[in-house]
Amino acid sequence: MVRYALILKAYFSTIFADYEIQANVIDWEPSDSDINSGTGKYGTCCDEVDIWEANSISTAYTLHPCTSEGQTRCEGMDCGDRDQRYQGICDKDGCDFNPYRLGNTTFYGPSITTGIDTSKKFTVVTQFITTDGTDSGDLAEVRRIYVQDGRIIQNSKIQMLGVDETDSLTDGVCTAAKTAFGDNNDFKTKGGMSKMGAALKKGMVLVLSLWDDHSANMLWLDSDYPLDKDSTEPGVSRGTCSRDSGKPTDVEANSPDAQVTYSNIRFGALDSTY
């Protein structure tokens, strides 16, 4: 099973002028597991929309607002590292929509017949809905639609939280999920949909990648996470992968030629891109 994750991210973009480029070498601590990574005195923070994080087992789209405006250099508590996760500038948890985590375990995966069959090509559509239906309105909802084999497939319905007919992210859904899962609602604290919408209006940079996870072995996407909780607790089980899977050394050794093709990327009015 390939455990690299495919990801389309949208980062906040700011145009810089007359600035000095500095290497982040002060107090640098190399990563124990990744020779290309580490942490230094400074970090960089920005609003983030994970449009599609996925592999063949699980998928999620996630919103991460920040209290800062634009890309911001952080240090100390503002970076939210380690035990200061919720004191940082940005919502590191985010508000996510993972069909498996939200109760529908048969919507997405290999050879699925009732939703998205990940053994075949499909199109991912993300819609940003405003309060008044205009491009200038405040963001109120982020909706997911798929297209496969010529069929338009609506997103999975949430099968918990007391909002069974909901299939998208809103402030209400995010609060309900955080409450049901016993998670810190840093999404609300950092500004929720309103802050996310404000960042989108200013512009985002599209980033596409294929990656593995040296911090949590991708368990947050497709297994049980966090590891100190039982899989029967709400929100812990996110996919069918085992708790000891996803180690980057295994992934890179077993799937050295893994690749992905992103194609037909479009941006436009609702229902015009598929």
Secondary structure, DSSP 8 states (H G I E B T S, - for coil): ----EEEEEEEE-----S-------TT-EE-SS-TT-EE-SEEEE--EEEEEEE-SS-EEEEEE-BSSSSSEEEEGGGG--GGGGGGSSB-SS-EEE-TTTTT-TTSEETT-SSSEETTS--EEEEEEEESSSSTTS-EEEEEEEEEETTEEEE-----STT-TT--EE-HHHHHHHHHHHT---HHHHTTHHHHHHHHHHH-EEEEEEEE--TTTTTHHHHSB-STTS-TTSTTTB-SSS-TT---HHHHHHH-TT-----------STT---
